[in-house]
């Protein structure tokens, strides 16, 4: 099938809208001072995009999360994995449409990512119900105190359990 550029844009807009809407229904308490909670596939996605960037995880833990996120539940790693980040601030541009970056803070260490990695984090935050905020040509999403617990043994059962995250929307 061949699509025109306009048709592709409309298709992507519908997919993104559906993901944002699904995330809004999947998040519990995603606004205000109450910590938000997500579980299941959304929690695994949050952990999956953050784990490779974490200085706190071992190589084996990063590999295990990557395998789970890549639809491989039969992994040798057995212990629960906790993925944490103190703060994430992502920004995309709607005037400078090339702008995509996220700053992640892990304790005293911070890391800035750009391009497709930042886009993955931004989109996954939207899926988790993080509201976007706009300002003069930019869109922002932020959260703090993200803690995701990934239990490979529970995920292996394929009953929807094994991935839970809590976070504070905004900063």
C-alpha positions in Angstrom: 0.0 0.0 0.0 1.3 3.5 -0.8 0.2 6.5 1.1 0.6 10.2 0.3 2.5 12.4 2.7 -0.7 14.0 3.9 -2.3 10.6 4.5 0.7 9.4 6.5 0.5 12.6 8.6 -3.1 12.0 9.3 -2.5 8.3 10.2 0.3 9.3 12.6 -1.8 12.0 14.2 -4.6 9.5 14.8 -2.1 7.0 16.3 -0.6 9.6 18.6 -4.1 10.8 19.6 -5.2 7.2 20.4 -2.0 6.6 22.5 -2.5 9.8 24.5 -6.2 9.0 25.0 -5.3 5.4 26.1 -2.7 6.8 28.5 -5.2 9.2 30.0 -7.5 6.2 30.8 -4.6 4.1 32.0 -3.2 6.6 34.5 -4.6 7.0 38.0 -4.3 10.4 39.6 -2.2 11.8 36.8 -2.6 15.4 38.0 -2.3 17.3 41.3 -0.2 16.4 44.3 -1.2 12.8 44.4 1.4 10.5 43.0 0.3 8.9 39.8 0.4 5.1 39.2 0.5 3.1 36.0 0.8 -0.6 35.6 1.1 -3.3 32.9 2.3 -2.4 29.4 2.5 1.3 30.1 4.7 0.8 33.2 6.9 -1.6 31.2 7.2 1.0 28.4 8.2 3.7 30.9 10.8 1.4 32.5 11.9 0.3 29.0 12.8 3.8 27.7 14.5 4.9 31.0 16.5 1.8 31.9 19.1 2.1 29.2 19.9 5.6 30.4 20.1 4.8 34.1 23.6 4.9 35.8 22.1 2.9 38.7 21.2 -0.3 36.9 23.7 -3.1 36.2 24.3 -4.3 32.7 22.3 -7.5 33.4 19.3 -5.4 34.7 19.4 -3.2 31.6 19.6 -6.2 29.3 16.7 -7.9 31.2 14.4 -4.8 30.9 15.4 -4.5 27.2 14.5 -8.1 26.5 11.1 -7.8 28.3 10.4 -4.5 26.4 11.2 -6.3 23.2 8.5 -8.9 23.8 10.7 -11.6 25.2 9.3 -12.8 28.6 11.4 -15.9 28.7 14.6 -14.3 30.2 17.1 -15.8 32.5 17.0 -12.8 34.9 14.7 -13.7 37.9 14.9 -10.9 40.5 12.7 -7.8 40.5 14.3 -4.7 38.9 13.6 -1.2 40.1 14.1 1.6 37.6 14.2 5.1 39.2 14.8 8.6 38.0 14.5 11.7 40.1 13.3 14.1 37.4 12.6 14.1 33.7 12.0 17.3 31.7 11.2 16.8 28.0 10.8 19.5 25.4 9.7 19.5 21.7 9.4 22.4 19.4 6.4 23.4 17.3 8.2 26.3 15.7 11.7 24.7 15.6 10.3 21.3 14.6 13.7 19.7 14.9 13.8 20.3 18.7 13.5 17.2 20.8 15.3 16.8 24.1 14.9 15.4 27.5 17.0 16.0 30.6 17.0 13.1 33.1 18.3 13.5 36.7 19.5 10.5 38.5 20.6 11.7 42.0 23.6 14.1 41.3 24.0 12.9 37.8 22.0 14.3 34.9 21.9 13.2 31.3 20.5 15.0 28.2 19.2 13.0 25.3 18.0 14.3 21.9 16.3 13.1 18.8 14.6 9.7 18.6 15.5 8.8 22.2 13.9 12.0 23.5 10.9 11.5 21.3 10.4 8.0 22.7 10.5 9.3 26.3 8.2 12.2 25.4 5.7 9.9 23.7 5.8 7.3 26.5 5.2 10.0 29.1 2.1 11.0 27.1 1.0 7.4 27.1 1.3 7.4 30.9 -0.9 10.4 31.1 1.7 13.1 31.7 0.1 16.3 30.6 1.9 18.4 28.1 2.4 22.1 28.7 3.1 24.7 26.0 5.1 27.9 25.9 6.2 30.1 23.0 7.0 27.5 20.4 7.7 24.6 22.7 5.9 21.8 24.4 7.0 20.5 27.8 6.3 17.3 29.7 7.8 16.6 33.1 7.7 14.2 36.0 9.6 13.5 39.1 10.2 10.6 41.5 9.6 7.9 38.9 10.0 4.4 40.4 9.1 1.4 38.3 9.3 -2.2 39.6 9.6 -4.8 37.0 9.1 -8.4 38.1 10.3 -10.8 35.4 8.7 -13.8 37.1 5.2 -12.1 37.2 5.6 -10.9 33.6 6.5 -14.5 32.5 2.9 -15.5 33.6 1.5 -13.3 30.9 -1.5 -12.2 33.1 -0.9 -8.4 32.8 1.1 -8.2 36.1 4.7 -7.6 36.8 5.2 -3.9 35.9 4.2 -1.0 38.2 5.3 2.6 38.3 4.6 5.6 40.6 5.6 9.1 39.8 4.8 12.7 40.5 3.5 14.6 37.4 5.3 17.9 36.9 8.2 19.1 39.0 
